[in-house]
Amino acid sequence: METVPPSADSWAPASASLRAADPRMASLVDADPTLDPGTVLDGWPTALWDALVFNVVGQQLSVAATRAILARLRALHDGSLPAPAELLATDAETLRSIGLSRAKTGYLRDLAEPIGWSARSRAAAESRRRRSPRRTHAGQGRRAFLR
């Protein structure tokens, strides 16, 4: 995960906005002038795909459990989170074996598909879609398909 350390006054505009927005927030901000939100966010991903993976994996889990699963995911991919194409190339059962649920495995694959496919893969899939006949359930006929 790529992290970007904040500069000393990078939080000053946010603190000023909070102070201006609400007197109660102003008192909280002023109560601890040494508070550094950057330390709270330290280690959280800043790259968009990594942040998306972190949030899907971490849904309804503690940060510690999320980080443990992400560490196992990184171990599968030479120490870094997989790119979308790498995630798609990873067997679903392998993803399940590191602690991802079936649902989260599916969500990550669904999110990775439009990003991870090469143009050639997309063209091949589109070609297969055009060639394969559309099917209806037995006894329902064409009208059921058009609904």
C-alpha positions as CSV (number, residue, x, y, z in Angstrom):
1,M,0.0,0.0,0.0
2,E,1.3,3.4,-0.9
3,T,1.0,6.0,1.8
4,V,1.7,9.7,1.6
5,P,2.8,11.4,4.8
6,P,1.0,14.7,5.4
7,S,3.0,17.9,5.8
8,A,2.9,19.8,9.1
9,D,0.1,22.2,8.0
10,S,-1.7,19.9,5.6
11,W,-4.6,19.6,8.1
12,A,-4.8,23.3,8.8
13,P,-7.5,24.0,6.2
14,A,-9.6,21.1,7.4
15,S,-9.3,22.2,11.0
16,A,-10.3,25.8,10.1
17,S,-13.4,24.4,8.2
18,L,-14.4,22.3,11.2
19,R,-14.0,25.3,13.5
20,A,-16.1,27.5,11.2
21,A,-18.8,24.9,10.6
22,D,-19.7,24.1,14.2
23,P,-18.8,25.5,17.6
24,R,-18.8,22.1,19.2
25,M,-16.3,20.9,16.5
26,A,-14.3,24.0,17.2
27,S,-14.0,23.1,20.9
28,L,-12.9,19.6,20.0
29,V,-10.3,20.7,17.5
30,D,-9.0,23.3,19.9
31,A,-8.9,20.8,22.9
32,D,-5.9,19.0,21.4
33,P,-3.8,21.1,19.1
34,T,-1.3,18.3,18.8
35,L,-3.9,15.9,17.3
36,D,-2.5,14.7,13.9
37,P,-5.1,13.0,11.7
38,G,-2.2,11.7,9.7
39,T,-1.3,9.3,12.5
40,V,-4.9,7.9,12.5
41,L,-4.7,7.4,8.7
42,D,-1.1,6.0,8.8
43,G,-0.9,2.8,6.8
44,W,-4.2,3.3,5.0
45,P,-4.0,3.0,1.3
46,T,-3.9,6.1,-0.9
47,A,-3.9,4.5,-4.3
48,L,-7.5,4.2,-5.5
49,W,-7.5,0.5,-6.4
50,D,-5.7,-0.4,-3.1
51,A,-8.2,1.7,-1.2
52,L,-11.1,0.0,-2.9
53,V,-9.6,-3.5,-2.0
54,F,-9.0,-2.4,1.6
55,N,-12.6,-1.2,2.0
56,V,-14.2,-4.3,0.4
57,V,-12.0,-6.6,2.5
58,G,-12.6,-4.6,5.6
59,Q,-16.4,-4.4,5.5
60,Q,-17.8,-5.6,8.8
61,L,-14.3,-6.6,10.0
62,S,-11.9,-5.1,12.5
63,V,-8.9,-3.2,11.2
64,A,-6.7,-5.9,12.6
65,A,-8.6,-8.7,10.8
66,T,-8.6,-6.6,7.6
67,R,-4.8,-6.1,7.7
68,A,-4.2,-9.8,8.4
69,I,-6.2,-10.8,5.3
70,L,-4.5,-8.1,3.2
71,A,-1.1,-9.4,4.4
72,R,-2.0,-12.9,3.1
73,L,-3.3,-11.3,-0.2
74,R,0.0,-9.5,-0.5
75,A,2.0,-12.7,0.2
76,L,0.3,-14.3,-2.7
77,H,1.4,-11.4,-5.0
78,D,5.1,-10.8,-4.1
79,G,4.4,-8.4,-1.3
80,S,2.0,-6.0,-2.9
81,L,-1.7,-5.9,-3.4
82,P,-2.6,-7.4,-6.8
83,A,-3.5,-5.2,-9.7
84,P,-7.0,-5.9,-11.1
85,A,-5.8,-8.3,-13.8
86,E,-3.7,-10.2,-11.2
87,L,-6.7,-10.5,-8.9
88,L,-8.8,-11.9,-11.8
89,A,-6.0,-14.4,-12.5
90,T,-6.1,-15.6,-8.9
91,D,-8.2,-18.7,-8.3
92,A,-11.4,-18.0,-6.3
93,E,-10.6,-20.9,-3.9
94,T,-7.2,-19.4,-3.2
95,L,-8.8,-16.1,-2.3
96,R,-11.2,-17.9,0.0
97,S,-8.3,-19.8,1.6
98,I,-6.7,-16.5,2.8
99,G,-9.9,-15.4,4.6
100,L,-12.1,-13.7,2.0
101,S,-15.8,-14.8,2.0
102,R,-17.5,-15.9,-1.2
103,A,-19.3,-12.6,-1.4
104,K,-16.2,-10.5,-1.0
105,T,-14.3,-12.6,-3.5
106,G,-17.2,-12.0,-5.9
107,Y,-17.3,-8.3,-5.2
108,L,-13.6,-7.9,-5.8
109,R,-13.8,-9.8,-9.1
110,D,-16.8,-7.8,-10.2
111,L,-14.9,-4.6,-9.5
112,A,-11.7,-5.8,-11.2
113,E,-13.3,-7.1,-14.4
114,P,-13.9,-3.8,-16.2
115,I,-10.4,-2.5,-15.1
116,G,-8.4,-5.7,-15.5
117,W,-9.4,-7.0,-18.8
118,S,-7.2,-6.2,-21.7
119,A,-8.8,-4.8,-24.9
120,R,-8.3,-8.1,-26.6
121,S,-10.1,-10.0,-23.7
122,R,-13.1,-7.5,-24.0
123,A,-13.2,-7.9,-27.7
124,A,-13.2,-11.7,-27.4
125,A,-16.0,-11.6,-24.8
126,E,-18.1,-9.3,-26.9
127,S,-17.6,-11.6,-29.9
128,R,-18.7,-14.6,-27.9
129,R,-21.7,-12.7,-26.7
130,R,-22.8,-11.9,-30.2
131,R,-22.3,-15.5,-31.4
132,S,-24.1,-17.2,-28.6
133,P,-27.9,-17.5,-29.1
134,R,-30.1,-16.0,-26.4
135,R,-32.0,-18.7,-24.5
136,T,-35.3,-18.7,-22.8
137,H,-36.5,-21.2,-20.1
138,A,-38.4,-24.1,-21.5
139,G,-42.1,-23.3,-22.1
140,Q,-41.7,-19.6,-21.7
141,G,-41.1,-18.7,-25.3
142,R,-39.9,-15.4,-26.8
143,R,-42.2,-13.2,-24.8
144,A,-40.6,-14.2,-21.5
145,F,-37.2,-13.2,-22.8
146,L,-38.4,-9.8,-23.9
147,R,-39.9,-8.8,-20.5
